[in-house]
Amino acid sequence: MPRKTRSLLTLSMLVALNREPEFRMHLKAALSLGISRDEVQEVLLQAAVYCGVPAANSAFHAAQEVFEHFDAKKSK
């Protein structure tokens, strides 16, 4: 299985398990693999349908914070 696919699956499973700290860690790793923000958002939208909106909302908020952190690091 390609690493990107494995990473996206891991993100979706962490949403389902409501494991926000691990989600953040794996999201950082996913971004370093070249996974796009759009791909992450698609996973989170799919997770909302199958894992529940509250779990997906928590992940969206965590993802936004991780994206902002990455943007701040890039601008330095």
Residue frames as qw, qx, qy, qz and C-alpha x, y, z in Angstrom:
[[0.000, 0.892, 0.452, 0.000, 0.00, 0.00, 0.00],
 [0.381, 0.581, -0.058, 0.717, 1.44, 3.43, -0.86],
 [0.348, -0.163, -0.517, 0.765, 2.59, 5.50, 2.11],
 [0.210, -0.112, -0.035, -0.971, 0.18, 8.33, 1.29],
 [0.638, -0.284, -0.530, -0.481, -2.77, 5.95, 1.28],
 [0.620, -0.250, -0.658, 0.347, -1.64, 4.40, 4.55],
 [0.177, -0.041, -0.330, 0.926, -1.29, 7.85, 6.09],
 [0.404, -0.192, -0.207, -0.870, -4.77, 8.94, 4.98],
 [0.697, -0.297, -0.625, -0.187, -6.24, 5.73, 6.38],
 [0.481, -0.170, -0.586, 0.630, -4.47, 6.34, 9.67],
 [0.089, -0.081, 0.124, -0.985, -5.91, 9.85, 9.87],
 [0.583, -0.258, -0.393, -0.663, -9.41, 8.52, 9.28],
 [0.693, -0.269, -0.659, 0.117, -9.02, 5.84, 11.94],
 [0.317, -0.086, -0.469, 0.820, -7.77, 8.39, 14.46],
 [0.343, -0.187, -0.082, -0.917, -10.85, 10.52, 13.78],
 [0.706, -0.265, -0.549, -0.361, -13.05, 7.46, 14.34],
 [0.669, -0.250, -0.584, 0.385, -11.28, 6.74, 17.62],
 [0.210, -0.940, -0.110, -0.246, -11.40, 10.43, 18.64],
 [0.778, -0.349, -0.008, 0.522, -7.64, 10.49, 19.32],
 [0.218, 0.974, 0.050, 0.038, -6.86, 14.17, 18.76],
 [0.331, -0.791, 0.451, 0.248, -3.22, 14.25, 19.97],
 [0.615, -0.079, 0.705, 0.345, -2.31, 11.30, 17.75],
 [0.505, 0.744, 0.423, 0.113, -4.30, 12.84, 14.88],
 [0.028, 0.975, -0.165, -0.147, -2.20, 16.01, 15.13],
 [0.465, -0.542, 0.634, 0.298, 1.04, 14.02, 15.14],
 [0.597, 0.204, 0.719, 0.292, 0.02, 11.91, 12.15],
 [0.376, 0.886, 0.271, -0.026, -1.27, 14.96, 10.29],
 [0.123, -0.870, 0.388, 0.279, 2.15, 16.60, 10.59],
 [0.498, -0.240, 0.771, 0.316, 3.70, 13.42, 9.21],
 [0.557, 0.562, 0.604, 0.092, 1.13, 13.28, 6.39],
 [0.231, 0.959, 0.006, -0.161, 1.92, 16.84, 5.35],
 [0.254, -0.697, 0.596, 0.308, 5.62, 16.02, 5.28],
 [0.570, 0.079, 0.782, 0.238, 4.80, 13.11, 2.92],
 [0.003, 0.065, -0.491, -0.869, 3.24, 15.57, 0.50],
 [0.002, -0.575, -0.817, -0.037, -0.41, 14.95, 1.29],
 [0.022, 0.378, 0.167, 0.910, -2.36, 18.07, 0.42],
 [0.219, 0.086, 0.508, -0.829, -4.74, 19.97, 2.64],
 [0.640, 0.114, -0.251, -0.718, -7.50, 19.19, 0.17],
 [0.607, 0.049, -0.790, -0.071, -6.84, 15.47, 0.58],
 [0.138, -0.054, -0.758, 0.635, -6.97, 15.83, 4.38],
 [0.406, 0.113, 0.197, -0.885, -10.24, 17.76, 4.13],
 [0.672, 0.079, -0.530, -0.512, -11.75, 15.05, 1.93],
 [0.450, -0.024, -0.858, 0.247, -10.82, 12.41, 4.51],
 [0.043, 0.115, 0.586, -0.801, -12.41, 14.52, 7.25],
 [0.549, 0.096, -0.122, -0.821, -15.60, 15.04, 5.24],
 [0.667, 0.025, -0.706, -0.236, -15.84, 11.29, 4.67],
 [0.299, -0.037, -0.801, 0.517, -15.17, 10.69, 8.36],
 [0.313, 0.002, 0.276, -0.909, -18.02, 13.06, 9.27],
 [0.706, 0.014, -0.371, -0.603, -20.45, 10.80, 7.44],
 [0.794, -0.018, -0.607, -0.033, -19.23, 7.52, 8.92],
 [0.490, -0.034, -0.624, 0.608, -17.71, 8.53, 12.27],
 [0.230, -0.797, -0.520, 0.206, -20.01, 11.35, 13.23],
 [0.213, 0.854, 0.078, 0.468, -19.95, 15.09, 12.91],
 [0.478, -0.866, 0.141, -0.039, -18.60, 15.80, 16.42],
 [0.809, -0.276, 0.329, 0.401, -15.52, 13.64, 15.84],
 [0.585, 0.483, 0.307, 0.575, -14.92, 15.20, 12.43],
 [0.046, -0.952, -0.081, -0.292, -15.42, 18.73, 13.80],
 [0.635, -0.711, 0.233, 0.193, -12.76, 18.12, 16.44],
 [0.754, 0.002, 0.399, 0.522, -10.41, 16.86, 13.74],
 [0.363, 0.768, 0.262, 0.457, -11.15, 19.87, 11.50],
 [0.278, -0.952, 0.072, -0.106, -10.26, 22.22, 14.36],
 [0.731, -0.481, 0.360, 0.323, -7.08, 20.30, 15.12],
 [0.689, 0.337, 0.392, 0.508, -6.15, 20.26, 11.43],
 [0.161, 0.927, 0.136, 0.311, -6.65, 24.01, 11.15],
 [0.463, -0.850, 0.241, 0.074, -4.26, 24.56, 14.05],
 [0.767, -0.177, 0.450, 0.422, -1.68, 22.25, 12.48],
 [0.531, 0.636, 0.334, 0.449, -2.03, 24.03, 9.12],
 [0.077, -0.981, 0.015, -0.175, -1.55, 27.42, 10.83],
 [0.657, -0.623, 0.350, 0.240, 1.53, 26.08, 12.61],
 [0.735, 0.150, 0.450, 0.485, 2.98, 24.88, 9.29],
 [0.319, 0.841, 0.235, 0.368, 2.21, 28.22, 7.63],
 [0.322, -0.936, 0.145, -0.002, 3.95, 30.09, 10.44],
 [0.734, -0.378, 0.428, 0.368, 7.04, 27.88, 10.12],
 [0.646, 0.444, 0.410, 0.466, 7.16, 28.43, 6.35],
 [0.141, 0.941, 0.138, 0.275, 7.01, 32.21, 6.69],
 [0.529, -0.795, 0.204, 0.214, 10.05, 32.33, 8.98]]
